[in-house]
Amino acid sequence: MNIEEWSGYEVSESVLAEAANWIAMLDSDTLDEKGQIAFYDWLQAQPAHQHAYIELSEMWAKSSCIKSMEQLVEKSKVLPFPNPIPKQDTQPDNPQPTSSPAWLYSLAIGLIFVGLSMPIIQQFV
């Protein structure tokens, strides 16, 4: 993903390279007063310069923050899964039924009907 895809603003490669150079110089603290004035002049020359500087300096700050916090992040540990229980080839002595008897559904529907009709019956009693 490049800067245009997530910022929505098209910045030329040369402007991005200039912004990266300025960020590197500012981060190294090697700029004297004339260098700082040249940086501010470059920054004010075009809106694209400002946009490129803001985007790249934000990425630079995030990456340096991540590097400084690397030792604080716990390393992931791989936990082994327990061994699966081996399948038994023998059939159980008492196989369980796979479905309920047909009368059980009728009983459930009848109980639901009785429960829903109780308030109506109580009105007449």
Buried (B, 14 or more C-beta within 10 A) or exposed (E): EEBEEEEEEEBEEEBBEBBBEBBEBBEEEEBEEEEEEBBEEBBEEEEBBBBBBEBBBEEBEEEEEEEEEEEEEEEEEEEEEEEEEEEEEEEEEEEEEEEEEEEEEEEEEEEEEEEEEEEEEEEEE
